[in-house]
Amino acid sequence: MAIQGAEVLCLAVDPEVRAVLSALCAEAGVAATSHPGRSEPPGWRSAALVLLGLGEPAGGVGHDTGGAAEAAEAVWPPGLAGLPRREGVVVVHVPAPGAPVDPPGEVWRAAVAVGAEHVVGLAAGREWVVDRLRRAAWPSAFCVGVVGARGGAGATATAVALATAAARGAGRSGLRRDDPAVLLLDADPGGGGLDLALGAEELPGLRWDGLHDVRPPLPAGGLSHSLPTADGVRVLSHGRRAALVQEGAGAAVLAAARAEHAVVVLDLPRHPAAATVPGRSPARATPAPDVLLCVCPAEVRAVAAAPLVLRAWRDWPAARTHLLVRGPSPGGLRASEAGLAVAAGVEADGSRLHRTDEVRAEPRLAAALEHGHPFADHGRSPLRRWADRWVAEVLADRLPSRRGAAVPAGP
C-alpha cells in the first residue's frame, strides 16, 4: 500500500514503461500519477518528482536524430521537449529485452532537452531510483542527537523525554497511536538497551540484532511497523548483547528511519567511535542531525568535559548545538555559569552554542527510569515540562497529524 506522501508524476509513451515506473513507485511506497505525456501533464509543475521513462528510440539503438530537441521528439511525442523547465526530473531508461543496458546517446540528448537532473539505467540504478523517490516524497525527518557530557549525565532520560514530548505533540493533533511520527533510536551499543528506560523490553518487535545484516533499500514503512511502540514512540533499541551492525545495514536502517518518521531522536555515546555503526566513520553513517544536544550536569568536571565531547562529534555536521544544564549542583555552580563556561570552550574550538537551557534537579527520576515509566504518570517532572517546551519552540511544525498536516506550536 502506498504511503500518503507528496505525489510523484510518471511519464512514458509506452504503457509497459509506465507500468515499470509505477512498480518503482509502489516499491518506494509513494503515491504516483501516470501520464502518457502527449501534452503538458497535470502535476508537471507541482509534483515532488517527475520520472520520465524511456524505452529504445523509435529508430532503434544508435539511431541519431541530430540535436537534443530532435532526439526528444524521436522518443516522446512532439511538444513534450517544450515543457517548462523544472527541478526534480529524472530520466529512467528501460531497455528492451536483449538491448544494451546502458542508456543510448538519444536518451542522453533527450534528457538535456527537458533539463533532467539525472539519467539512470534501470538495470544498474533501480535501488537509486527507489531511494530518490522516497527522498522526494518524504521530507527528511528532523533529527536530534542527544549526548551526555559525562557518564550518567542523563542523556538517555533526556532523549526519552524529548521523544515522548514529540509524540504528545503529534497526539494533540489527532495522529493515531498506531501511526507514530517519532522514532527513538539507540545509537549506543554499550548502553544496555534503551527499551529498558521505557519498560518496553518485553514488547514484540525488532531490535538492532535483527537488523544487523539487512540490505538497502528497506521496504517502504517496513522499519517503522516492525518496531515496538511505547508511549506513542517507535523504539529501535539494542538488546542485552550489543549487536555488531554491518555498515551498509546501519546506513540502510538510518536512511529508512529518517524517511518514515517526522522526528528521530538518537541516544548517542560520548564518542562517535563507540556509536552503533562500526567502520571508517560511524558518524558519517548516522543521519546528520538538525540539533546536537549536550546534557551537562551542573558540575565543574562535566562543564570541563562538555566542549571535549562536542569536539569529538565535530565531524558530524549538526546545524545547531544546544546545551541542557541539569541540576543538582553539588558545589553551588549556577546553571548560567555552567552555560557560559561551556560556551567559551565551544567557541575556542571555532563553534558556538545556539541555545542553552536549564532544568532543576529531579530526585524521583532515577527511580522512575528503573521501573521503565519515567514520564507517563509524572506530570510534574521538570524534565518533562522542559521537553514539552523545547518541542513547542523548536520542532512543533515538524510533527504531522496525517503525514503532511503540521501540528500547531503550543505548550
BAVO-171974 format. One record per residue (C-alpha): x negated, y, z negated; residue in one letter. Coordinates in nm, 4 decimals. Layout:
<kolbas>
+----------+----------+----------+------+
:        X :        Y :        Z : type :
+----------+----------+----------+------+
:        X :        Y :        Z :    a :
...
+----------+----------+----------+------+
</kolbas>
This chain:
<kolbas>
+----------+----------+----------+------+
:        X :        Y :        Z : type :
+----------+----------+----------+------+
:   0.0000 :   0.0000 :   0.0000 :    m :
:  -0.1383 :   0.3421 :   0.0941 :    a :
:  -0.2092 :   0.5862 :  -0.1829 :    i :
:  -0.0250 :   0.9157 :  -0.1677 :    q :
:  -0.3177 :   1.1390 :  -0.0783 :    g :
:  -0.3932 :   1.4080 :   0.1773 :    a :
:  -0.2929 :   1.2837 :   0.5211 :    e :
:  -0.5268 :   1.1721 :   0.7995 :    v :
:  -0.4483 :   1.2086 :   1.1697 :    l :
:  -0.5390 :   0.9199 :   1.4033 :    c :
:  -0.5572 :   0.9973 :   1.7770 :    l :
:  -0.6134 :   0.7471 :   2.0551 :    a :
:  -0.4685 :   0.6946 :   2.4018 :    v :
:  -0.4974 :   0.3166 :   2.3807 :    d :
:  -0.2388 :   0.1696 :   2.1400 :    p :
:  -0.4825 :  -0.1076 :   2.0457 :    e :
:  -0.7406 :   0.1515 :   1.9449 :    v :
:  -0.4735 :   0.3380 :   1.7457 :    r :
:  -0.3985 :   0.0113 :   1.5663 :    a :
:  -0.7673 :  -0.0202 :   1.4740 :    v :
:  -0.7675 :   0.3335 :   1.3322 :    l :
:  -0.4518 :   0.2626 :   1.1349 :    s :
:  -0.6126 :  -0.0508 :   0.9914 :    a :
:  -0.9133 :   0.1543 :   0.8789 :    l :
:  -0.6815 :   0.3980 :   0.7012 :    c :
:  -0.4966 :   0.1123 :   0.5331 :    a :
:  -0.8286 :  -0.0335 :   0.4164 :    e :
:  -0.9238 :   0.3057 :   0.2716 :    a :
:  -0.5819 :   0.3384 :   0.1075 :    g :
:  -0.4981 :   0.6741 :   0.2665 :    v :
:  -0.1803 :   0.7989 :   0.4327 :    a :
:  -0.2129 :   0.8421 :   0.8094 :    a :
:  -0.0151 :   0.9566 :   1.1122 :    t :
:  -0.0905 :   0.8129 :   1.4574 :    s :
:  -0.0515 :   1.0031 :   1.7839 :    h :
:  -0.1378 :   0.9233 :   2.1477 :    p :
:  -0.2918 :   1.2688 :   2.1897 :    g :
:  -0.1119 :   1.3735 :   2.5073 :    r :
:  -0.0657 :   1.7272 :   2.3737 :    s :
:  -0.1702 :   1.9119 :   2.0603 :    e :
:  -0.0527 :   1.6642 :   1.7962 :    p :
:   0.1301 :   1.7699 :   1.4806 :    p :
:  -0.1196 :   1.7934 :   1.1991 :    g :
:  -0.4212 :   1.8738 :   1.4176 :    w :
:  -0.4836 :   2.1930 :   1.2227 :    r :
:  -0.3776 :   2.0722 :   0.8746 :    s :
:  -0.4889 :   1.7089 :   0.8430 :    a :
:  -0.7599 :   1.6355 :   0.5901 :    a :
:  -0.9497 :   1.4420 :   0.8586 :    l :
:  -0.8969 :   1.3582 :   1.2242 :    v :
:  -1.0091 :   1.0227 :   1.3641 :    l :
:  -1.0415 :   1.0211 :   1.7430 :    l :
:  -1.0549 :   0.6648 :   1.8659 :    g :
:  -1.2260 :   0.5946 :   2.1982 :    l :
:  -1.2500 :   0.2752 :   2.3925 :    g :
:  -1.4521 :   0.2452 :   2.7105 :    e :
:  -1.4373 :   0.5355 :   2.9575 :    p :
:  -1.1995 :   0.4926 :   3.2484 :    a :
:  -1.4831 :   0.4301 :   3.4907 :    g :
:  -1.6444 :   0.1628 :   3.2733 :    g :
:  -1.9666 :   0.1676 :   3.0788 :    v :
:  -2.2172 :   0.4042 :   3.2275 :    g :
:  -1.9571 :   0.6000 :   3.4283 :    h :
:  -2.0847 :   0.9566 :   3.4441 :    d :
:  -1.8227 :   1.2248 :   3.4866 :    t :
:  -2.0619 :   1.5190 :   3.4627 :    g :
:  -2.0143 :   1.7815 :   3.1919 :    g :
:  -1.8736 :   1.7486 :   2.8416 :    a :
:  -1.5256 :   1.8734 :   2.9323 :    a :
:  -1.5030 :   1.6332 :   3.2282 :    e :
:  -1.6188 :   1.3477 :   3.0021 :    a :
:  -1.3451 :   1.4285 :   2.7525 :    a :
:  -1.0776 :   1.4253 :   3.0218 :    e :
:  -1.2102 :   1.0944 :   3.1513 :    a :
:  -1.1493 :   0.9369 :   2.8125 :    v :
:  -0.8469 :   1.1396 :   2.6964 :    w :
:  -0.5603 :   1.2949 :   2.8909 :    p :
:  -0.6191 :   1.6396 :   3.0432 :    p :
:  -0.5817 :   1.9194 :   2.7887 :    g :
:  -0.6988 :   1.7360 :   2.4767 :    l :
:  -1.0501 :   1.8732 :   2.5183 :    a :
:  -0.8994 :   2.2237 :   2.4996 :    g :
:  -0.7628 :   2.1796 :   2.1466 :    l :
:  -0.8588 :   2.4479 :   1.8942 :    p :
:  -1.1858 :   2.3713 :   1.7171 :    r :
:  -1.1586 :   2.2482 :   1.3598 :    r :
:  -1.3799 :   2.0868 :   1.0998 :    e :
:  -1.3420 :   1.7251 :   0.9969 :    g :
:  -1.3225 :   1.5476 :   1.3324 :    v :
:  -1.4821 :   1.2020 :   1.3559 :    v :
:  -1.5036 :   1.0082 :   1.6810 :    v :
:  -1.4796 :   0.6301 :   1.6357 :    v :
:  -1.5957 :   0.4217 :   1.9301 :    h :
:  -1.4060 :   0.0924 :   1.9554 :    v :
:  -1.5874 :  -0.1184 :   2.2168 :    p :
:  -1.4070 :  -0.3639 :   2.4382 :    a :
:  -1.4847 :  -0.7338 :   2.3890 :    p :
:  -1.8228 :  -0.8097 :   2.5429 :    g :
:  -1.9130 :  -0.4410 :   2.5860 :    a :
:  -2.2225 :  -0.2851 :   2.4249 :    p :
:  -2.1515 :  -0.1820 :   2.0660 :    v :
:  -2.3364 :   0.1499 :   2.0855 :    d :
:  -2.1245 :   0.4483 :   2.1976 :    p :
:  -2.1977 :   0.5290 :   2.5652 :    p :
:  -2.3005 :   0.8728 :   2.6852 :    g :
:  -1.9471 :   0.9641 :   2.7922 :    e :
:  -1.8263 :   0.9233 :   2.4355 :    v :
:  -2.1003 :   1.1497 :   2.3012 :    w :
:  -2.0269 :   1.4180 :   2.5599 :    r :
:  -1.6551 :   1.3981 :   2.4871 :    a :
:  -1.7318 :   1.4392 :   2.1157 :    a :
:  -1.9254 :   1.7566 :   2.1937 :    v :
:  -1.6277 :   1.8905 :   2.3888 :    a :
:  -1.3944 :   1.8613 :   2.0892 :    v :
:  -1.6500 :   1.9684 :   1.8275 :    g :
:  -1.6676 :   1.6360 :   1.6416 :    a :
:  -1.8889 :   1.6262 :   1.3339 :    e :
:  -1.9805 :   1.2563 :   1.3746 :    h :
:  -1.9732 :   0.9804 :   1.6343 :    v :
:  -1.9513 :   0.6337 :   1.4812 :    v :
:  -1.9651 :   0.2950 :   1.6462 :    g :
:  -1.7101 :   0.0706 :   1.4776 :    l :
:  -1.9380 :  -0.2342 :   1.4786 :    a :
:  -2.2057 :  -0.0713 :   1.2630 :    a :
:  -2.0129 :   0.2075 :   1.0933 :    g :
:  -1.6913 :   0.0545 :   0.9616 :    r :
:  -1.7860 :   0.0935 :   0.5935 :    e :
:  -1.8988 :   0.4511 :   0.6559 :    w :
:  -1.5647 :   0.5378 :   0.8167 :    v :
:  -1.3685 :   0.3885 :   0.5247 :    v :
:  -1.5768 :   0.5865 :   0.2770 :    d :
:  -1.5342 :   0.9065 :   0.4834 :    r :
:  -1.1588 :   0.8555 :   0.4883 :    l :
:  -1.1457 :   0.8208 :   0.1118 :    r :
:  -1.3600 :   1.1281 :   0.0545 :    r :
:  -1.1428 :   1.3333 :   0.2880 :    a :
:  -0.8092 :   1.2205 :   0.1461 :    a :
:  -0.9055 :   1.2482 :  -0.2209 :    w :
:  -1.0942 :   1.5409 :  -0.3680 :    p :
:  -1.3744 :   1.4040 :  -0.5808 :    s :
:  -1.2905 :   1.3733 :  -0.9491 :    a :
:  -1.4017 :   1.6338 :  -1.1994 :    f :
:  -1.6918 :   1.4622 :  -1.3734 :    c :
:  -1.8028 :   1.5361 :  -1.7312 :    v :
:  -2.1165 :   1.3745 :  -1.8689 :    g :
:  -2.1458 :   1.3671 :  -2.2484 :    v :
:  -2.4855 :   1.3129 :  -2.4124 :    v :
:  -2.5995 :   1.3344 :  -2.7733 :    g :
:  -2.8929 :   1.5461 :  -2.8911 :    a :
:  -2.9883 :   1.2589 :  -3.1214 :    r :
:  -2.8669 :   0.9108 :  -3.2073 :    g :
:  -2.5386 :   0.9290 :  -3.3934 :    g :
:  -2.4691 :   1.2845 :  -3.2780 :    a :
:  -2.1111 :   1.1946 :  -3.1884 :    g :
:  -2.1351 :   1.1770 :  -2.8101 :    a :
:  -1.9086 :   0.8708 :  -2.7904 :    t :
:  -1.6467 :   1.0283 :  -3.0180 :    a :
:  -1.6607 :   1.3464 :  -2.8093 :    t :
:  -1.6273 :   1.1538 :  -2.4824 :    a :
:  -1.3249 :   0.9704 :  -2.6218 :    v :
:  -1.1777 :   1.2991 :  -2.7437 :    a :
:  -1.2154 :   1.4628 :  -2.4017 :    l :
:  -1.0745 :   1.1656 :  -2.2106 :    a :
:  -0.7690 :   1.1274 :  -2.4331 :    t :
:  -0.7115 :   1.5048 :  -2.4267 :    a :
:  -0.7188 :   1.4989 :  -2.0472 :    a :
:  -0.4742 :   1.2069 :  -2.0487 :    a :
:  -0.2395 :   1.4014 :  -2.2751 :    r :
:  -0.2629 :   1.6950 :  -2.0362 :    g :
:  -0.1640 :   1.4727 :  -1.7451 :    a :
:   0.1119 :   1.3137 :  -1.9551 :    g :
:   0.2703 :   1.6518 :  -2.0240 :    r :
:   0.3309 :   1.6847 :  -1.6503 :    s :
:   0.5207 :   1.3554 :  -1.6319 :    g :
:   0.2454 :   1.1302 :  -1.4976 :    l :
:   0.3400 :   0.7683 :  -1.5573 :    r :
:   0.1330 :   0.5898 :  -1.8201 :    r :
:   0.0741 :   0.3070 :  -1.5718 :    d :
:  -0.0945 :   0.5530 :  -1.3329 :    d :
:  -0.3702 :   0.7109 :  -1.5440 :    p :
:  -0.5598 :   1.0002 :  -1.3881 :    a :
:  -0.8521 :   0.9782 :  -1.6320 :    v :
:  -1.1383 :   0.7291 :  -1.6476 :    l :
:  -1.3689 :   0.6921 :  -1.9483 :    l :
:  -1.6888 :   0.5304 :  -1.8213 :    l :
:  -1.9516 :   0.3694 :  -2.0423 :    d :
:  -2.2932 :   0.4525 :  -1.8934 :    a :
:  -2.4906 :   0.3390 :  -2.1984 :    d :
:  -2.5539 :  -0.0360 :  -2.1802 :    p :
:  -2.7136 :  -0.0340 :  -2.5261 :    g :
:  -2.4198 :   0.1303 :  -2.6978 :    g :
:  -2.2347 :  -0.1859 :  -2.7959 :    g :
:  -1.9276 :  -0.1228 :  -2.5814 :    g :
:  -1.7164 :   0.1897 :  -2.5519 :    l :
:  -1.3961 :  -0.0150 :  -2.5683 :    d :
:  -1.4576 :  -0.0717 :  -2.9410 :    l :
:  -1.4128 :   0.3003 :  -3.0100 :    a :
:  -1.0636 :   0.2840 :  -2.8599 :    l :
:  -0.9633 :  -0.0512 :  -3.0072 :    g :
:  -0.9495 :  -0.1878 :  -2.6516 :    a :
:  -1.1927 :  -0.4773 :  -2.6871 :    e :
:  -0.9124 :  -0.7368 :  -2.6700 :    e :
:  -0.7280 :  -0.5782 :  -2.3778 :    l :
:  -0.7429 :  -0.7634 :  -2.0453 :    p :
:  -0.9335 :  -0.6056 :  -1.7624 :    g :
:  -1.2763 :  -0.5809 :  -1.6073 :    l :
:  -1.5932 :  -0.4699 :  -1.7848 :    r :
:  -1.9291 :  -0.3902 :  -1.6280 :    w :
:  -2.0342 :  -0.7547 :  -1.6416 :    d :
:  -1.7521 :  -0.8351 :  -1.3992 :    g :
:  -1.8673 :  -0.5680 :  -1.1556 :    l :
:  -2.2432 :  -0.6156 :  -1.1649 :    h :
:  -2.2724 :  -0.7508 :  -0.8099 :    d :
:  -1.9767 :  -0.6029 :  -0.6170 :    v :
:  -2.0423 :  -0.4746 :  -0.2665 :    r :
:  -1.9115 :  -0.1489 :  -0.1201 :    p :
:  -1.6581 :  -0.0365 :  -0.0335 :    p :
:  -1.4218 :  -0.1439 :  -0.3105 :    l :
:  -1.0550 :  -0.1889 :  -0.2100 :    p :
:  -0.8573 :   0.1325 :  -0.2497 :    a :
:  -0.7226 :   0.1524 :  -0.6033 :    g :
:  -0.8911 :  -0.1750 :  -0.6853 :    g :
:  -1.1155 :  -0.0384 :  -0.9592 :    l :
:  -0.8567 :   0.1621 :  -1.1482 :    s :
:  -0.5949 :  -0.1122 :  -1.1510 :    h :
:  -0.8487 :  -0.3710 :  -1.2668 :    s :
:  -0.9493 :  -0.1845 :  -1.5839 :    l :
:  -0.7926 :  -0.1871 :  -1.9307 :    p :
:  -0.5900 :   0.1169 :  -2.0342 :    t :
:  -0.5983 :   0.2624 :  -2.3854 :    a :
:  -0.4279 :   0.5844 :  -2.4991 :    d :
:  -0.3414 :   0.6617 :  -2.1356 :    g :
:  -0.7062 :   0.6332 :  -2.0256 :    v :
:  -0.8644 :   0.3772 :  -1.7964 :    r :
:  -1.1772 :   0.2392 :  -1.9650 :    v :
:  -1.4822 :   0.0891 :  -1.7963 :    l :
:  -1.6943 :  -0.0439 :  -2.0794 :    s :
:  -1.9964 :  -0.2576 :  -2.1355 :    h :
:  -1.9362 :  -0.5717 :  -2.3357 :    g :
:  -2.1285 :  -0.7002 :  -2.6314 :    r :
:  -2.4012 :  -0.8118 :  -2.3902 :    r :
:  -2.5397 :  -0.5368 :  -2.1678 :    a :
:  -2.4796 :  -0.6136 :  -1.8003 :    a :
:  -2.7637 :  -0.5718 :  -1.5536 :    l :
:  -2.5739 :  -0.3868 :  -1.2844 :    v :
:  -2.7259 :  -0.4008 :  -0.9388 :    q :
:  -2.7991 :  -0.0588 :  -0.7976 :    e :
:  -2.5720 :  -0.0957 :  -0.4955 :    g :
:  -2.2907 :  -0.2288 :  -0.7118 :    a :
:  -2.3234 :   0.0554 :  -0.9588 :    g :
:  -2.3149 :   0.3140 :  -0.6822 :    a :
:  -2.0050 :   0.1494 :  -0.5311 :    a :
:  -1.8238 :   0.1428 :  -0.8658 :    v :
:  -1.9106 :   0.5019 :  -0.9436 :    l :
:  -1.8027 :   0.6202 :  -0.5989 :    a :
:  -1.4698 :   0.4421 :  -0.6457 :    a :
:  -1.4369 :   0.5931 :  -0.9932 :    a :
:  -1.4521 :   0.9432 :  -0.8537 :    r :
:  -1.2256 :   0.8590 :  -0.5607 :    a :
:  -0.9469 :   0.7013 :  -0.7690 :    e :
:  -0.9223 :   0.9389 :  -1.0661 :    h :
:  -0.8777 :   1.3089 :  -1.1261 :    a :
:  -1.1211 :   1.3214 :  -1.4187 :    v :
:  -1.4159 :   1.0950 :  -1.5037 :    v :
:  -1.5772 :   1.1231 :  -1.8477 :    v :
:  -1.9131 :   0.9465 :  -1.8854 :    l :
:  -2.0648 :   0.8472 :  -2.2172 :    d :
:  -2.4390 :   0.8812 :  -2.1459 :    l :
:  -2.7564 :   0.7646 :  -2.3181 :    p :
:  -3.0065 :   1.0314 :  -2.4159 :    r :
:  -3.2406 :   0.9458 :  -2.1288 :    h :
:  -3.1453 :   0.8533 :  -1.7703 :    p :
:  -3.3889 :   0.5606 :  -1.7690 :    a :
:  -3.1514 :   0.3857 :  -2.0108 :    a :
:  -2.8388 :   0.4553 :  -1.8045 :    a :
:  -2.6143 :   0.1829 :  -1.6638 :    t :
:  -2.7572 :   0.1669 :  -1.3130 :    v :
:  -3.1208 :   0.0500 :  -1.3013 :    p :
:  -3.3609 :   0.1273 :  -1.0187 :    g :
:  -3.5709 :   0.4127 :  -0.8912 :    r :
:  -3.3383 :   0.6845 :  -1.0178 :    s :
:  -3.0452 :   0.5890 :  -1.2401 :    p :
:  -2.9184 :   0.9465 :  -1.2399 :    a :
:  -2.9068 :   0.9580 :  -0.8619 :    r :
:  -2.6748 :   0.6576 :  -0.8543 :    a :
:  -2.4483 :   0.8171 :  -1.1157 :    t :
:  -2.1987 :   1.0755 :  -0.9808 :    p :
:  -2.3360 :   1.4260 :  -1.0178 :    a :
:  -2.1349 :   1.5951 :  -1.2930 :    p :
:  -1.9476 :   1.9193 :  -1.2858 :    d :
:  -2.0342 :   1.9640 :  -1.6539 :    v :
:  -2.3089 :   1.8102 :  -1.8666 :    l :
:  -2.2032 :   1.8475 :  -2.2317 :    l :
:  -2.4649 :   1.8059 :  -2.5039 :    c :
:  -2.3320 :   1.7210 :  -2.8503 :    v :
:  -2.5618 :   1.8607 :  -3.1171 :    c :
:  -2.5241 :   1.8240 :  -3.4953 :    p :
:  -2.5912 :   2.1444 :  -3.6882 :    a :
:  -2.9328 :   2.0183 :  -3.7990 :    e :
:  -3.2833 :   2.1502 :  -3.7331 :    v :
:  -3.4161 :   1.8308 :  -3.5705 :    r :
:  -3.1110 :   1.7905 :  -3.3488 :    a :
:  -3.1400 :   2.1529 :  -3.2386 :    v :
:  -3.5056 :   2.0953 :  -3.1538 :    a :
:  -3.4210 :   1.7783 :  -2.9616 :    a :
:  -3.1285 :   1.9123 :  -2.7569 :    a :
:  -3.3388 :   2.1019 :  -2.4971 :    p :
:  -3.5577 :   1.7921 :  -2.4559 :    l :
:  -3.2525 :   1.5752 :  -2.3864 :    v :
:  -3.1170 :   1.8249 :  -2.1364 :    l :
:  -3.4579 :   1.8433 :  -1.9703 :    r :
:  -3.4572 :   1.4644 :  -1.9284 :    a :
:  -3.1320 :   1.4914 :  -1.7331 :    w :
:  -3.2541 :   1.7866 :  -1.5258 :    r :
:  -3.2740 :   1.5762 :  -1.2082 :    d :
:  -2.9016 :   1.5116 :  -1.2413 :    w :
:  -2.7848 :   1.8444 :  -1.0991 :    p :
:  -2.4904 :   1.9393 :  -1.3180 :    a :
:  -2.3083 :   2.2503 :  -1.2036 :    a :
:  -2.2771 :   2.3719 :  -1.5630 :    r :
:  -2.4287 :   2.2854 :  -1.9004 :    t :
:  -2.2206 :   2.3069 :  -2.2173 :    h :
:  -2.3152 :   2.2672 :  -2.5826 :    l :
:  -2.0962 :   2.1481 :  -2.8686 :    l :
:  -2.2373 :   2.2096 :  -3.2164 :    v :
:  -2.0808 :   1.9744 :  -3.4717 :    r :
:  -2.0721 :   2.0034 :  -3.8473 :    g :
:  -2.1597 :   1.9308 :  -4.1161 :    p :
:  -2.4700 :   2.1404 :  -4.1662 :    s :
:  -2.6678 :   1.9823 :  -4.4492 :    p :
:  -2.9239 :   2.2638 :  -4.4539 :    g :
:  -2.6810 :   2.5501 :  -4.4043 :    g :
:  -2.7674 :   2.6072 :  -4.0368 :    l :
:  -2.4886 :   2.8080 :  -3.8792 :    r :
:  -2.3389 :   2.6937 :  -3.5523 :    a :
:  -2.4139 :   3.0297 :  -3.3935 :    s :
:  -2.7795 :   2.9998 :  -3.4943 :    e :
:  -2.7966 :   2.6462 :  -3.3587 :    a :
:  -2.6441 :   2.7587 :  -3.0308 :    g :
:  -2.8910 :   3.0442 :  -2.9904 :    l :
:  -3.1870 :   2.8164 :  -3.0650 :    a :
:  -3.0761 :   2.5540 :  -2.8123 :    v :
:  -3.0057 :   2.8237 :  -2.5537 :    a :
:  -3.3565 :   2.9624 :  -2.5991 :    a :
:  -3.5082 :   2.6178 :  -2.5466 :    g :
:  -3.2980 :   2.5551 :  -2.2373 :    v :
:  -3.3859 :   2.8945 :  -2.0909 :    e :
:  -3.7546 :   2.8251 :  -2.1485 :    a :
:  -3.7101 :   2.5320 :  -1.9076 :    d :
:  -3.5627 :   2.7620 :  -1.6449 :    g :
:  -3.1989 :   2.6687 :  -1.7017 :    s :
:  -2.9172 :   2.8056 :  -1.9151 :    r :
:  -2.6144 :   2.7158 :  -2.1213 :    l :
:  -2.2853 :   2.8159 :  -1.9663 :    h :
:  -2.0710 :   2.7587 :  -2.2735 :    r :
:  -2.1255 :   2.6920 :  -2.6455 :    t :
:  -1.8527 :   2.5652 :  -2.8788 :    d :
:  -1.8484 :   2.4539 :  -3.2375 :    e :
:  -1.6366 :   2.2107 :  -3.4349 :    v :
:  -1.6352 :   2.1685 :  -3.8081 :    r :
:  -1.7123 :   1.8516 :  -3.9994 :    a :
:  -1.4618 :   1.5677 :  -3.9888 :    e :
:  -1.5271 :   1.3140 :  -4.2658 :    p :
:  -1.2399 :   1.0832 :  -4.1646 :    r :
:  -1.3512 :   1.0455 :  -3.8042 :    l :
:  -1.6178 :   0.7792 :  -3.8618 :    a :
:  -1.3706 :   0.5501 :  -4.0375 :    a :
:  -1.1102 :   0.6084 :  -3.7646 :    a :
:  -1.3644 :   0.5112 :  -3.4977 :    l :
:  -1.4455 :   0.1951 :  -3.6910 :    e :
:  -1.0801 :   0.0937 :  -3.6674 :    h :
:  -1.0520 :   0.1826 :  -3.2986 :    g :
:  -0.7904 :   0.4585 :  -3.3217 :    h :
:  -0.9799 :   0.7857 :  -3.3658 :    p :
:  -0.7170 :   1.0321 :  -3.2418 :    f :
:  -0.3884 :   0.8503 :  -3.1794 :    a :
:  -0.2483 :   0.9309 :  -3.5253 :    d :
:  -0.4814 :   1.2073 :  -3.6270 :    h :
:  -0.3223 :   1.5261 :  -3.5000 :    g :
:  -0.5170 :   1.7441 :  -3.7427 :    r :
:  -0.8551 :   1.6295 :  -3.6161 :    s :
:  -1.0820 :   1.9296 :  -3.5454 :    p :
:  -1.2482 :   1.7390 :  -3.2623 :    l :
:  -0.9116 :   1.6545 :  -3.1075 :    r :
:  -0.7985 :   2.0184 :  -3.1296 :    r :
:  -1.1237 :   2.1329 :  -2.9709 :    w :
:  -1.0897 :   1.8782 :  -2.6910 :    a :
:  -0.7337 :   1.9895 :  -2.6159 :    d :
:  -0.8521 :   2.3497 :  -2.5956 :    r :
:  -1.1517 :   2.2605 :  -2.3764 :    w :
:  -0.9325 :   2.0649 :  -2.1346 :    v :
:  -0.6814 :   2.3515 :  -2.1135 :    a :
:  -0.9558 :   2.6049 :  -2.0427 :    e :
:  -1.1926 :   2.4063 :  -1.8221 :    v :
:  -1.0136 :   2.1365 :  -1.6252 :    l :
:  -0.6372 :   2.1500 :  -1.6649 :    a :
:  -0.5946 :   2.2452 :  -1.2986 :    d :
:  -0.7676 :   1.9191 :  -1.2004 :    r :
:  -0.5043 :   1.6985 :  -1.3621 :    l :
:  -0.2394 :   1.5897 :  -1.1071 :    p :
:   0.1092 :   1.4894 :  -1.2061 :    s :
:   0.1611 :   1.2773 :  -0.8933 :    r :
:  -0.1713 :   1.2875 :  -0.7158 :    r :
:  -0.1640 :   1.6391 :  -0.5869 :    g :
:   0.0534 :   1.8466 :  -0.8220 :    a :
:  -0.1588 :   2.0312 :  -1.0733 :    a :
:  -0.0878 :   2.0399 :  -1.4438 :    v :
:  -0.0374 :   2.3941 :  -1.5707 :    p :
:  -0.3031 :   2.5091 :  -1.8146 :    a :
:  -0.1901 :   2.5173 :  -2.1730 :    g :
:  -0.2772 :   2.4027 :  -2.5222 :    p :
+----------+----------+----------+------+
</kolbas>
